[in-house]
Structure formats: C-alpha cells, structure tokens
Amino acid sequence: MRHAFVVPRYGREVVGGAELGARLLAEHLVAAGRAEVEVFTTCALDHRTWADHYPAGTTVEEGVRVHRFPVRAGRHARFDRLAAEALTRPHEASDDVQDRFFERQGPVCPEAVDAAAASDADTVAFYPYLYHPTVTGVPRLGRRAVLHPAAHEEAPLHLPRFAEVFSAPGGLVFHTEAERRLVEQTFPATIGLPQLVLGLGVDGPEPGDPLEARRKLGLGERPYLLSLGRVEATKGSTLLARLFAAYKERRPGPLALVLAGPSGHEEAPPAHPDVLLPGRVADATKWGLLRGAAAVVVPSMLESFSFVVLEAWLAGVPVLVNAGCGPTREHCERSGGGLWFGSYAEFEVAVDRLLGDADLAATLAARGRAYTEEGFRWPVVVDRYARFLEALGVRSGA
C-alpha cells in the first residue's frame, strides 16, 4: 500500500498537535511495514509567518520520503483584519472573502498539492482541515483523499467553503468521538462517508528524573501544577495563569504553576511570582516534570486530541482539563482519569481535591493509564489505520 500525507509543515522541530500527529503516524506506518509513505509539504516551520525554513527538495526522514516546496504566500501582514471580517459571521462570508481569507492565512503552496495529485499514492491524507493545501487539495483529489480534520469548535469551521471540503473525500479520520459528532452536526453530508475514530498513538513513559527537573527550574520541594505546550492565549495559557493567580489569593502557599513550552508572538500570560515560564524543555526534563507534578492542566478549548493528557497518565499523574473542550473532556469521562473545570469555582474545587486527596489522585492516574494502554499504543493505532486505508483502496478501486 502506498499512502501520502499533505500537511502545511513537517519536521521534528514542528511543535503542533496536528502536524506532530501526522509525522508520528507516517513514521509508525513505515516502521510497522504497513505502507510506503510520502509527505508533501512546505519549507515552513513557523505557523505564524509560514516563512521558508527548510531547504526545498526531497529527504528521507525515519523512512518517510519528504518532499518540501517553497511557500508562494505566507501569512499576510493584514490577515488579522481580514479574519475579523470573515469570521464575525462566518456562515455569511462571500466566496471572495473566503478566497482572500485562505490565501492570506497561508501557506499557499500549490506545488505540494500538484505533486501529491501526480504521485502514485493509493490514498492521500490531508491534515488538518484549516489551511490552503487542504482547502484546495481535498476537492481536487476527491475520493482518493482522506481528511483528518483535527477539528474543534471555532469560527473558521463554519465558513461555507468547508461544506465542499468535508463532503469531498473518500473517508474521514477523527481523533475522538467528540470531534466526529462536531463534524457530523456541522456537515450532515459527512454522515454517509466512511469514517474512523482513530485517536493517535503515544510512546513513553521516557526517562526523566523529577528531582533533576526540579533542580533545573529552581522548584525546590514545592508542589506544582504543570501545563505543557505552546504558551499562547489561544491555547488557554492566559486563562490558566489568571485562574491560578486567583487561586493563590484564596489559597496562599508554596504551590507553583509551570507553563512549559514555546511562547508565541502574542502577549505573555500575566506575570506572577509563582508562575514559571521555562520555554521549551528537553524531553528528559519534560518527563521529569510530568512525574513530579501534582497534576497536569490542559486549559485549551481548541484541542482535537491532546498527547499531553495521555502522557500525563503514563507518567502516573492525574489531569485537569477545560470542560469546554469536547475531546479532552471525553478522555477524562471515558477513562475516569481526570477532572474538568468550566469556571473559577470549579477550578478551585478540582485543584483542592487533587492536592488534598492523594488516594484520589493516584486512582485517577491509574485509570487514565489503563485507558491509554488499551486504546492508544502505536501498534493498536497503526493496525486500525492501515485496515481503514486498505478498505478505502479496495472501495475506490486503487
């Protein structure tokens, strides 16, 4: 079987859930011998500018043949103004407004889509839904395309153009049942298409000493909450920092909050003496921080899966997630491995419980780990995905 991915950026340096998921899925398909895999992508690294970073051309990375093409147009300087126009009432956006939205959002790279269309891949996965290569590529490849939306409830999802995009592919692959329900409710035409709720696979736990991680960050013996990932308002970092500051006013003490991950160009979370911003940390430090945390908090409402939730459980730590995020809450509800908050009061109660009841925290973590081991180890995920692709190939006559 020959399978391809079209993604807006690709590489080990890329920090992003959808792109990371595509890369890991590609690598594990090859490692398991289930498919020959190619990737068609841009030379970009930074999703805020889409500026070329990698050299154009073809490389082989972990057994995956990667074709990179220069970006024709990146993020336009006036994109935010256009986005406001397009997304205030997205369902009413005209064709002209939508065209300009996708072109100015970037990355515009028709060569990547052309190469994927001309390839001998039996199936071509587009991942995620939001960007120009997917918007133009899925309708073009039609039933040969497999759409991994990585969708969550946000204004762009309701642009009229996506009705065509979501109804065009030969199959849809979702991270969670919550994502599948959202897509079916938004685009009823998808109900009749072949679908797979795949999730993603996780590795680990990996080596990482909690004492060494504490030393590197200067935490001493303080208890701490940990949030991993991009430190951006859109990922919930600012919300979490504000909730934490309010908590410390009502619950003075040694508790710290660690926001570990690369910072965006936007305004940093509100400064607080007990909030640490170490930036992106090495894998060993990450796993040390996970093992030493009182709980891992995933504050984002815009997650379609969340590796962090499952990694926390593998490290033996309970999680606390945003109640407004269907996929992360689904993980907690199905596993019994975490709590969720929808207000400051709920945040306070949840943190009090996690800090004050060691037996509860251990029980939650154990349930979460069992859920992860059963459904989200890579051999299980790769087998599900390969069988789905093989069925699509037979159905399309590939």
C-alpha positions in Angstrom: 0.0 0.0 0.0 1.2 3.5 -0.9 0.0 6.3 1.3 0.8 10.1 1.3 0.2 13.0 3.7 -0.3 16.6 2.7 0.5 18.9 5.7 1.3 22.6 5.9 4.7 21.9 7.7 6.6 18.8 8.7 9.7 18.1 10.8 11.0 17.2 14.2 11.2 20.9 15.1 7.5 21.5 14.5 5.5 22.0 17.7 1.9 21.5 16.8 -0.6 18.8 17.6 -1.9 18.1 14.1 1.5 18.2 12.4 3.0 16.1 15.1 0.2 13.6 14.8 0.8 13.3 11.1 4.5 12.8 11.4 4.2 10.2 14.1 1.5 8.3 12.2 3.7 8.4 9.0 6.8 7.1 10.8 4.9 4.3 12.6 3.2 3.2 9.4 6.6 2.8 7.8 8.2 1.2 10.9 5.4 -1.4 11.1 5.8 -2.2 7.4 2.2 -1.4 6.7 2.7 1.2 4.0 5.2 3.1 1.8 4.7 6.7 2.9 5.4 10.1 1.3 4.8 13.6 2.6 4.1 16.6 0.5 4.6 19.8 2.5 6.1 23.3 2.5 9.5 24.6 3.6 7.9 26.4 6.5 8.5 25.9 10.2 6.7 28.9 11.9 2.9 28.7 11.6 2.6 32.4 12.3 4.5 33.6 9.3 4.9 30.4 7.1 8.4 31.7 6.1 10.6 29.2 4.4 12.9 27.5 6.8 13.8 24.0 5.4 15.6 23.6 2.1 13.3 22.7 -0.8 13.7 19.2 -2.2 13.3 15.6 -1.1 14.7 13.9 2.0 14.2 10.6 3.8 13.3 11.1 7.5 12.8 8.0 9.6 11.9 6.0 6.5 9.4 8.6 5.2 10.1 10.3 1.9 9.5 14.0 2.5 9.0 16.5 -0.4 9.2 20.2 0.6 8.2 23.1 -1.7 8.7 26.8 -1.2 5.8 28.8 0.1 4.2 31.0 -2.5 2.5 33.2 0.0 2.7 33.2 3.8 0.7 34.9 6.5 -0.3 38.3 5.1 0.5 41.4 7.3 -3.2 42.4 7.3 -4.5 38.9 7.9 -6.0 39.7 11.3 -8.1 42.5 9.8 -9.4 40.2 7.1 -10.0 37.4 9.6 -12.2 39.7 11.6 -14.2 40.5 8.5 -14.6 36.8 7.5 -15.2 35.3 10.9 -17.6 37.8 12.6 -20.4 36.0 10.7 -18.6 33.1 9.1 -21.6 31.4 7.6 -22.3 34.5 5.6 -18.8 35.0 4.2 -18.8 35.5 0.4 -16.7 33.5 -2.0 -14.4 36.5 -2.5 -13.9 37.0 1.3 -13.2 33.3 1.8 -10.7 33.2 -1.1 -8.8 36.1 0.5 -9.0 34.6 3.9 -7.4 31.3 2.9 -4.8 33.0 0.7 -3.8 35.5 3.3 -3.8 33.0 6.1 -1.3 30.8 4.3 0.5 28.8 3.5 -0.2 28.9 -0.2 1.9 26.1 -1.9 0.1 24.7 -5.0 3.2 22.7 -5.9 2.8 20.5 -2.9 -0.8 19.7 -3.9 0.2 19.2 -7.5 2.9 16.7 -6.5 0.5 14.8 -4.3 -2.1 14.6 -7.1 0.6 13.4 -9.5 2.0 10.8 -7.1 1.3 7.1 -7.3 -0.1 7.0 -3.7 -3.3 5.0 -3.4 -4.6 7.3 -0.7 -3.6 10.9 0.2 -4.3 12.2 3.7 -4.8 15.9 4.3 -4.2 17.1 7.8 -5.6 19.4 9.3 -8.7 20.9 7.8 -8.0 24.7 8.2 -5.2 25.6 5.7 -4.9 26.3 2.0 -3.4 23.0 0.9 -6.4 21.1 2.4 -9.0 23.6 1.2 -7.7 23.3 -2.4 -6.5 19.7 -2.3 -9.3 17.6 -0.9 -11.9 18.7 -3.6 -9.3 18.2 -6.3 -8.4 14.6 -5.3 -11.9 13.7 -4.3 -12.4 10.1 -3.2 -8.7 9.5 -3.3 -8.4 12.0 -0.4 -8.6 11.1 3.3 -9.4 14.0 5.5 -8.0 14.2 9.0 -9.8 17.4 10.1 -8.4 17.8 13.6 -11.5 20.0 14.1 -12.7 21.8 17.1 -15.5 24.3 17.6 -14.2 27.6 16.2 -15.4 30.3 13.8 -13.5 29.1 10.7 -15.2 25.7 10.8 -18.4 27.5 9.8 -17.1 29.1 6.6 -19.3 27.9 3.7 -16.2 26.6 1.7 -15.8 23.8 4.2 -19.1 22.2 3.3 -17.5 21.3 0.0 -14.2 20.2 1.6 -15.8 17.9 4.2 -18.1 16.2 1.7 -15.4 15.6 -1.0 -13.0 12.9 0.5 -13.2 9.2 0.3 -13.0 8.9 4.1 -12.7 10.9 7.3 -10.4 10.1 10.2 -11.1 11.6 13.7 -9.2 11.9 16.9 -12.2 11.4 19.2 -15.9 10.7 19.2 -16.4 14.3 20.2 -14.7 15.5 17.0 -16.8 13.1 14.9 -20.0 14.4 16.5 -19.0 18.0 15.9 -18.2 17.4 12.2 -21.4 15.4 11.6 -23.5 18.1 13.2 -21.8 20.9 11.2 -21.7 19.0 7.9 -24.5 16.4 7.7 -23.2 15.2 4.3 -20.3 13.5 6.1 -22.6 11.0 7.9 -22.6 8.8 4.8 -18.9 8.8 4.3 -16.5 6.1 5.5 -15.3 7.1 8.9 -12.7 6.1 11.5 -12.3 7.3 15.0 -8.6 6.6 15.3 -7.1 8.7 18.0 -3.3 8.8 18.0 -0.6 6.7 19.5 1.6 7.6 22.4 5.1 6.5 23.4 6.6 6.5 26.8 7.0 7.0 29.6 10.5 8.0 28.7 13.4 8.6 31.0 13.3 11.8 33.2 14.3 12.4 36.8 11.8 14.6 38.7 14.5 15.8 41.1 16.7 16.9 38.2 13.8 18.6 36.6 13.0 20.4 39.8 16.7 21.5 40.1 16.8 22.9 36.5 13.7 25.0 37.1 14.5 26.0 40.7 11.4 24.5 42.1 12.9 23.0 45.2 10.4 20.9 47.0 7.4 23.0 46.1 4.3 21.3 44.7 3.3 22.4 41.3 0.7 22.2 38.5 2.2 21.6 35.0 0.9 22.8 31.6 2.8 21.6 28.5 2.6 23.0 25.0 2.6 26.3 23.3 2.2 29.2 25.7 -0.4 31.2 23.9 -3.7 32.8 24.8 -5.4 30.6 22.1 -4.1 27.5 23.9 -5.6 28.6 27.3 -2.3 29.7 28.9 -3.6 33.2 29.8 -6.8 31.8 31.2 -4.9 29.3 33.3 -2.5 31.9 34.6 -5.4 34.1 35.7 -7.2 31.2 37.4 -4.0 30.3 39.2 -3.4 33.8 40.4 -7.0 33.9 41.8 -6.4 30.6 43.4 -3.2 31.8 45.1 -5.0 34.8 46.5 -7.5 32.5 48.2 -5.0 29.7 48.9 -1.7 31.2 49.8 1.2 28.7 50.0 4.0 27.1 48.1 2.0 25.9 45.1 3.6 26.9 41.7 2.4 26.7 38.1 4.8 25.7 35.3 3.9 26.7 31.8 6.5 24.8 29.8 6.6 25.3 26.0 7.5 27.8 23.3 5.9 31.2 23.6 4.0 32.8 20.8 4.4 36.3 19.5 1.3 37.5 21.3 1.2 39.0 24.8 2.6 36.7 27.5 0.4 35.4 30.3 0.0 37.8 33.3 3.2 37.8 35.4 3.0 36.2 38.8 5.8 35.2 41.2 4.7 31.6 41.4 4.3 31.1 37.6 7.4 29.7 35.9 7.9 30.1 32.1 10.9 27.9 31.2 10.2 27.9 27.5 10.5 24.7 25.5 12.2 22.0 27.6 14.2 18.9 26.6 12.4 15.5 26.6 14.1 14.3 29.7 13.1 17.5 31.6 9.6 17.2 30.3 9.2 13.7 31.6 10.8 14.6 34.9 8.3 17.5 35.2 5.4 15.2 34.4 6.5 12.6 37.0 6.9 15.3 39.7 3.6 17.3 39.1 0.7 17.3 41.4 -1.5 17.4 38.3 -1.3 18.3 34.6 -3.6 21.0 33.5 -4.7 21.3 29.8 -6.6 24.6 29.7 -7.2 24.8 26.0 -10.6 24.6 24.4 -9.1 24.1 21.0 -7.8 20.5 21.2 -8.8 17.7 18.9 -6.9 15.0 20.8 -4.1 16.0 23.2 -1.0 14.0 23.6 -0.3 15.7 26.9 -3.3 14.2 28.6 -2.2 10.6 27.7 1.4 11.3 28.5 0.4 12.6 32.0 -1.4 9.4 32.7 1.6 7.3 31.5 3.7 9.3 34.0 1.3 8.5 36.8 -0.3 11.9 37.1 -4.0 13.0 37.1 -5.2 15.7 34.7 -7.5 18.7 34.9 -9.0 19.9 31.6 -11.2 22.6 30.3 -14.8 21.5 30.4 -15.5 23.3 27.1 -13.1 21.1 25.2 -15.0 18.1 24.0 -12.0 15.8 23.1 -10.1 16.3 26.4 -13.2 16.0 28.5 -14.1 12.9 26.6 -10.8 11.3 27.5 -11.5 12.1 31.2 -15.1 10.9 31.1 -14.3 7.6 29.3 -11.2 6.8 31.4 -12.3 8.1 34.7 -8.8 9.6 34.9 -9.3 13.3 35.3 -11.4 16.2 36.3 -12.6 19.3 34.4 -13.5 22.9 35.1 -15.8 25.4 33.5 -15.5 28.3 35.9 -13.1 29.6 38.6 -15.2 27.9 41.3 -14.8 24.5 39.6 -11.1 25.1 39.1 -10.6 25.8 42.8 -12.6 22.7 43.9 -10.7 20.5 41.5 -7.3 21.7 42.5 -8.2 21.4 46.2 -9.2 17.8 45.6 -6.2 16.8 43.6 -3.8 18.4 46.1 -5.6 17.3 49.2 -6.5 13.6 48.4 -3.5 11.5 47.4 -5.6 8.4 47.0 -8.0 10.1 44.6 -5.1 11.5 42.5 -3.5 8.0 42.4 -6.8 6.4 41.4 -7.4 8.9 38.6 -3.9 8.4 37.2 -4.2 4.6 37.3 -7.5 4.7 35.4 -6.1 7.1 32.8 -3.0 4.9 32.3 -5.2 1.8 31.8 -7.3 3.7 29.2 -4.1 4.8 27.4 -2.5 1.4 27.3 -5.7 -0.3 26.0 -6.5 2.1 23.2 -3.6 4.4 22.3 -0.4 2.4 22.0 1.0 2.7 18.5 0.7 -1.0 17.3 -3.1 -0.7 18.0 -3.5 2.6 16.3 -1.4 1.7 13.2 -3.4 -1.5 12.7 -6.7 0.3 12.9 -5.5 3.0 10.4 -3.9 0.6 7.9 -7.0 -1.6 7.8 -9.1 1.5 7.1 -6.9 2.7 4.3 -6.8 -0.7 2.8 -10.6 -0.8 2.8 -10.8 2.6 1.2 -8.3 1.5 -1.5 -10.5 -1.5 -2.3 -13.6 0.7 -2.4 -12.1 3.2 -4.8 -10.5 0.5 -7.0 -7.0 1.7 -6.2 
